Amino acid sequence: MKVALLDDDDSHNALVAALLGPAGYDCTSFTRPERLLAELRRQTFDLLILDWNMPELSGIETLRRVGELLSPSPPVLLLTSRSVEADLVEGLNAGADDYIVKPLQPQVLLARVNALARRAYRPAAIPQVEQHGPYRLDPGAQTVSWGDTVETLTPKEFQLAALLFNNLARPLSREYLLRRVWGQRPDLETRTLDAHVSRLRSKLHLRPANGFRLTTVYGFGYRLEVCEPEAATDLGAASGAAE
């Protein structure tokens, strides 16, 4: 799981990375909010840990900008030396999922990070059928249906489709998609992902006529977004219709 750390004290970032690394978290450190915000446009992080007290742009303002940039945004843990209730409420209202008051206690930090990761990314114990607009995703049957059409997908195609539908309007980097669907495969070429995306776009008719658009975010990855459907096209059209 990829974690972005933001603190103007790089030694503090190194401390947090040293605590989380053995637990399987891949941490990337930032000392300036602008660098973090720029990197969020290029790659996808699973969790953000932000320090409140930053000299250029406060953690709260950074948090708000993350919310404007990414929808939905990844889970955010706010680190702060403030313990006044009103300040903590402000942080949570700004979009933080949790907070820790400094000084950090290593076991508390790891427990909070693990809890956020479980809440945000734990798989369902029993595969649940999901409904996204007219599309119905059935994990047990590995099918996606809409109208009178039922399309059976390969396991990787289904994982990719579920990931995209559960992150509507959020740009997902190629690296993130490869990691979540194929695991840690440094030998895997991005052409594999591009081919699967192309097949999904065709099989599921993910185009504006049907109310969804699967677009390429150039130099980054892909985004599935909702758009106004065009009345002229029937969602139940045959799966062999031309793209």
N, C-alpha and C positions, 0 to 999 in steps of 0.2 A: 504494500500500500504506500502510495507516494504522499509525503507530507511536506508542505511549505512552511518554513519557520521565518518569522519576521521579528527582528530585534536589532536595534542600532548597536548593541554590544555583541560582536561576533563571538566572543568567548562564551556568552550565554547561549547563543545558538549552538555552539559546539557541545556544550553541556547537555542541552536537551536532545541533540542528535545522538550523543553517546548513551543516553538513557533509553531512547526509543529504538535505536538500531538493533540491539540484540533481540528485541521482541518482533523483529520483522518489518519495521517501518523504514522506508527509504526517504531520508530527509534531505531537502535542499534548502540552504540558508540564504536569507536576504537581509541586508542591513538598511535598505532604502525602500519605502513603499512603492515608489515609481517603478523600481526594477521588478518587484513582485507583480504589480499590475500589468506591466509589459509582458512578463513571462506567462501570465495567465491567459494571454491571447495566443500563446504559442504551444502550450502544453496543458494537460489536465492534471490537477492534483486531487487526491481523495479527501484531504483534510488540511485545514489551515490553522496554524497556531500563531496568533498575533499578539505582540506586546502593545499595551495601551499607550504607554508614554514614549512617543517617537518625536524627535526634534522637528522634522519637516512636516509631517502629516500624521496626526494622531491615529492610534489603532482604531478608534471609533470611526473616524472619517475614512480610513482605508477600508474598514468593514462595509461602510455604506457604498463606497465605490465598487467593491467586489460585488455587492448585490445588484448594482446597476449594470455591471459588466457581464455577470453570469446569472442565468435564471433557468433552473434553480442553482444556487451557489452550493459548494461543498460544505460539510460541517465545519464550524469555526469554534476554536477554543481561545478565549481571551485571557491573557496573562496580565495582571494588574497589581499594583501596590496599594490601590484604593480599596478600602473595606467599608466605606459608607454605603448604606443600602441604596440611596438614590443613584449613586454612580453605577452600582452593579445593575440596577434596573435599567439605566440608560444603555448599558452595554448589551443587555439581553434584548431590549427593544430595538436596538440598532441592527440586530441580526445574529448576535453570538448565540451559539447553542449551549455553551457552558462557559464557566470562568474559573480561574484559580487565583487566589490572593497570594502574592509573594510574601516571604521567600518560598521557593518551590520545595515540596517534599517529593522525592523521586517516586515513591510508591503511589502517592496520590496522583501525580501527573500521569503515570502509566495507566492507572486504573481509570482515570477520566478519559484518556485517549482511547483505551480499549472499549469503554462504554459507548463513546460516540461512534466508533467504527462499527460496533455491533448493531446499534440502532439504525445507522444509515445504510449498511451494506449486508446485513445478515440475510441469507437465503431463507425462504419460507420452508418450514418443516415439511409441509405437504404442498406440492405444486398447486397453485391457485390459478383459476382462469381469470384473465385480466381483460377489461373492456376499455378501449381507447377510441372514443367516438364510435364509428361504425365497425371498427376492427376488434375482433375477439381473439385473444391469444390463449391457446390451450397447451400448457407445458406438457401434460401427460401424453397427448396425442401428437405433439409437435406440429400443430396446425394453426393457421391464421385464417379466420373466416370473416366475411363481410357480405351483406346481402345474401344471395344464393350461392356465393362462391366459397369454396373451401380449398385452401392451398396447403399442402404438406411440405414442410421445410426440412432440410438436413439439421442435425443438432447444432452445428456452428451457425447456420443461417438463423435458426430460432433464437439462439443466445444473442446474436447481434441485433435481431429485430426487437427483442425484449429490452435490451439495453438502450436502444434508440427511443423506443416508445416511453420508457420510464425516465428519459431525460429530454422531454420535449422542449424545443427552443434553446437547448444548451449546446454550444459547440463542443464536440468531443474530438480530441486529438487522435491521430492515427496511432500514436504510441499507446494511448490509454485504451483504445478499442482492441488493439492487438493483445495487450496485456490482460484485459478482462475476459476476452473470449478464447484466446489461444494460450494464455499463461506466459511465463518467461521463456520466450523462444527468440533468442537473438539472431538465429539463422533465418527467421521467417521474413520474407520480403513483403513490402507494403502492397505489391501487386495482388497478393492473396486477399488482403482486405478489400482492395478496390474491386476485385472480381466478385466478392460476396455482396458488396454494396450494390453493384450493378444488377446482380441477380435479384436482390430484394426489391430494388426499385421497379424492376420489370414484373416479378411475380406478384407483388402486392399492390401494383398500380399506385405507387406513392408519387402522385403528381397533383397539381392544383385542382384538376377536374374532380378529384375525389376528396378534396379537403385537407390533404397533407402534401408537403413538399420535402423531399430528401435532397439536400443540396450539398455541394462540395464547398468547404471553406478553404479557399486556396492557400496553400502553404501550411495548413493546419490539420484539417480532418473533415468531419461531416457534421451536419445538423439536420434533425428532423423537426419540422415545424408545422403548425396548423395554419391553414389559410382558408379563405372563403372558397367553398366549392363552386364549380361552374355547373349550372343547372343542366347544361346540355349533355353531360356525361353521366351515365348510370353506374353507380358503385358496383352493381352486380354484373357488370359487363364481363364477357368471357375473358378468361385469363390469357388468351392468345391475342388479345387486342394489341395493335401496334403502339409502341411508345411514342 
